[in-house]
């Protein structure tokens, strides 16, 4: 039986009591660059989102899971997005909200759990990640987890008056 529990973390579905965490994360302007957000979210809109978070990945093409520590506190989110069962692929994205909880193996453990789930349960052959050039911790993390740099999207993101390249990483399960 596949588990979404690791040595230091576990992954679980979004719950209604995640509203405050989601509100803080989605309204953190430092995160907007990677999420494509341009305006703040109200708690009402996020509560509606949480009401529909139970929908099947085959229906909404996305799966968002909370990353929880051993005390079951939510410290981040990990997503499968652009789920494409016809071509057996999906995107993967991760965020740990509190900078002090980063670089402690949490991201690697969460990515490994999701990769195992995607390959063994969803039959995904490949996962990909988009990482902004200059985000050295994320670049290091995805390379460490076996993702290969396969391309650069030139001038992909416009931020603070300049264009930033986005690096495409891919992990193919053969």
C-alpha positions in Angstrom: 0.0 0.0 0.0 1.4 3.4 -1.0 1.5 5.9 1.8 1.6 9.7 1.6 3.6 9.7 4.9 7.3 10.1 5.0 9.8 10.1 7.8 9.4 13.8 8.7 6.2 14.9 6.9 2.9 13.7 5.6 0.8 14.9 2.7 -3.0 15.3 3.1 -5.9 16.7 1.3 -7.0 20.3 1.9 -9.5 20.8 4.8 -11.7 23.7 5.7 -9.4 24.6 8.6 -6.6 25.3 6.1 -8.3 28.6 5.2 -6.0 30.8 7.2 -2.9 29.1 5.9 -4.2 29.4 2.3 -5.2 33.0 2.8 -1.6 33.8 4.1 0.0 31.9 1.2 -2.2 33.2 -1.6 -1.9 36.8 -0.5 1.9 36.7 0.0 3.0 38.9 -2.9 6.4 37.2 -2.9 4.6 34.1 -4.1 2.7 35.8 -6.9 5.5 35.6 -9.3 5.5 31.8 -9.3 1.7 31.4 -9.2 0.8 34.0 -11.7 -1.4 35.8 -9.2 -2.0 39.5 -9.8 -4.7 40.4 -7.2 -5.3 39.4 -3.6 -7.8 36.6 -2.7 -10.6 37.1 -0.2 -11.3 34.6 2.5 -14.7 34.1 1.0 -13.2 33.1 -2.4 -10.7 30.8 -0.8 -13.5 29.2 1.3 -15.3 28.4 -1.9 -12.2 26.9 -3.3 -11.8 24.7 -0.3 -15.4 23.6 -0.6 -14.4 22.2 -4.1 -11.0 20.9 -3.2 -12.3 17.4 -2.9 -13.0 17.2 -6.7 -11.2 14.4 -8.5 -7.9 15.1 -10.3 -9.4 13.5 -13.5 -12.1 16.2 -13.4 -10.2 19.4 -12.4 -6.8 18.3 -13.7 -5.1 19.4 -10.4 -4.3 17.9 -7.1 -3.2 20.1 -4.2 -1.9 18.5 -1.0 -0.9 20.1 2.3 2.6 19.3 3.5 2.4 18.7 7.3 5.1 18.3 9.9 5.0 15.6 12.6 2.9 17.9 14.7 0.4 18.0 11.8 0.9 21.7 11.2 0.6 22.8 7.6 3.9 24.1 6.4 3.5 24.1 2.6 1.6 22.9 -0.4 2.6 20.6 -3.2 0.6 20.4 -6.4 0.1 18.2 -9.4 -1.2 20.4 -12.2 -2.0 20.2 -15.9 -2.8 16.6 -15.2 -2.8 14.9 -18.6 -3.8 11.2 -18.3 -3.9 10.7 -22.1 -0.2 11.5 -22.4 0.7 10.3 -18.8 2.2 13.6 -17.6 1.6 16.3 -15.1 3.4 19.4 -13.7 4.6 19.5 -10.1 5.0 22.6 -8.0 5.9 23.1 -4.3 6.0 25.9 -1.8 7.1 25.9 1.8 5.7 29.1 3.3 8.1 29.7 6.2 11.6 30.4 4.9 13.0 28.9 8.2 11.4 25.5 7.4 13.1 25.4 4.0 16.4 23.5 3.2 15.7 20.8 5.9 14.7 18.0 3.5 11.0 18.7 3.6 10.8 19.6 0.0 12.7 16.5 -1.1 10.6 14.3 1.0 7.3 15.8 -0.3 8.5 15.6 -4.0 9.5 11.9 -3.5 6.1 11.1 -2.0 4.2 12.9 -4.8 6.4 11.3 -7.5 5.8 7.9 -6.1 2.0 8.6 -6.0 2.0 10.0 -9.5 3.9 7.0 -10.9 2.3 4.2 -9.0 -1.3 5.4 -8.5 -1.9 7.8 -11.4 0.4 5.9 -13.9 2.2 9.1 -14.8 5.2 8.5 -17.0 6.6 12.0 -16.7 6.5 14.9 -14.3 7.8 18.4 -15.1 8.5 21.5 -13.1 8.9 25.2 -14.1 11.5 27.1 -12.0 12.5 30.7 -12.4 16.1 31.3 -13.3 17.9 32.5 -10.1 15.8 30.4 -7.8 18.9 28.4 -6.9 17.3 26.5 -4.0 14.5 25.1 -6.2 16.9 24.4 -9.1 19.1 22.4 -6.7 16.1 20.6 -5.2 14.6 19.4 -8.5 18.1 18.3 -9.8 18.6 16.5 -6.5 15.3 14.7 -7.0 16.3 13.4 -10.5 14.7 16.1 -12.6 16.7 17.0 -15.7 16.9 20.5 -17.1 15.4 20.2 -20.6 14.8 23.7 -21.7 14.6 27.4 -21.1 11.6 29.6 -21.7 13.3 32.9 -22.5 11.9 36.1 -21.0 8.9 34.1 -19.7 8.0 36.1 -16.6 7.9 39.9 -16.4 8.7 41.0 -12.8 9.9 44.3 -11.3 10.5 45.9 -14.6 12.5 43.0 -16.2 12.1 39.7 -17.9 13.1 36.5 -16.2 13.8 33.1 -17.9 12.0 30.0 -16.7 13.7 26.7 -16.6 11.8 23.5 -17.6 12.7 20.4 -15.7 11.5 16.9 -16.5 11.6 13.5 -14.8 10.7 10.6 -17.0 9.9 7.3 -15.3 11.1 4.5 -17.6 
